[in-house]
Amino acid sequence: MKILSVNAGSSSLKFQLYEMPEEKVLISGLMERIGIGDSFYTIKINGQKIKKTQELNNHEEAFEALVKELEGNHVVDSLDEIKGIGHRVVQGGDYFNKTEVVTDDVLSKIEELSSLAPLHNPAAVTGIKAAKEVFPNALQTVVFDTAFHQTMPKENYLYALPYSWYTDYKIRRYGAHGTSHKYVAQRANEILGRTDTKLITCHIGNGASISAIVNGKCVNTSMGLTPNAGLIMGTRCGDIDASIIPYIMEKTNMSPKEVDNVINKQSGLLAISKKSSDSRDIEDGIANGDENCILAQKMYVRRITDYIAKYYVEMKGCDAIIFTAGVGENSVDTRRDIINELSVLGVELDSDANNVRGKERLITTPSSSIKCYIIPTDEELMIAKDTYELAK
Ligand code: AMP
């Protein structure tokens, strides 16, 4: 059965077509600059990468271009072969704790939640509506980044703020990257050969979050109401003293929008290193003795180990720590720095095993108190798996 996994941004469309349940990728690609001029797209098929320039005025035209590629490359003989289309949705609020089939009610709830994810939810709705037009016979599903975190107990998702802010304005911790945390946790349980596990999953990429997972269920996560909580990220500050915001607004006359822009786009590694948001550049800076990069890396690692320690105590132990996403999968030095900081807990790095990028691997010694693994994430596959289960 052919299943399409879709991630629609406001001006982009990422897709991957699978043959399920074999999990074979038939074609994948990314369409960019949709509706803003100079559109282009890249597709990967049979190990080849092809770039094409074509004006795409909206997401419907993007899906039509995708159909042309599917037919032109003989990936499908008829569009009806595609039985399911799974859409990534960033914010599902507390309405959704699992993947759902798209209905009018589901769509209006996703639209209603746009105020919590103004950049992402409207784009997803546009993508779903366009896909329904172009693939009228396929089952459409929505896979929420927040759904996996819905199992958190109230003491972990509530903020110590007036309770009416929660009931009236839905202010609470929702988490992010749930599809990724779920995928690597399931894979970790497969590797460990059991499901009664305590896991700490570190999704560290440009955006970053850490989750505590007991017996396959999320009990805590570092992201909050929005994807700017918890860890220090490429350009996001993560946890800060909330009173900094009114203080700096009074001092500088910045508007809420301007402050929001600074804490989301001009903070994190970029602000401290004064150089880059990319951990590769930070590593180069450290190699050249750049003091700002050394400080940025120290702060970045400290915040991660703070969360690991917190979740270790909360879960009363930990069987495995998982590293995933851009930095987690590829930064040998960041994994080394984190694991070395955990030596007080008896965690012991295997330096040779750690010297790898983007491969699933155990990177601690046999005597380490906690096993640490690299597990490359695959959110698109997770979306396809959930959609396949519903389409079946
Ligand atoms: P993501 O958001 O998961 O795609 O992660 C992107 C980030 O991963 C980049 O901004 C880099 O900081 C980091 N990254 C990617 N490749 C490497 C690498 N080879 N070494 C260190 N960091 C990397």
Boltz pocket constraint, residues with backbone or C-beta under 6 A from the ligand:
constraints:
  - pocket:
      binder: B
      contacts: [[A, 204], [A, 205], [A, 206], [A, 207], [A, 234], [A, 277], [A, 278], [A, 279], [A, 280], [A, 325], [A, 326], [A, 327], [A, 330], [A, 331], [A, 332], [A, 357]]
      max_distance: 6.0
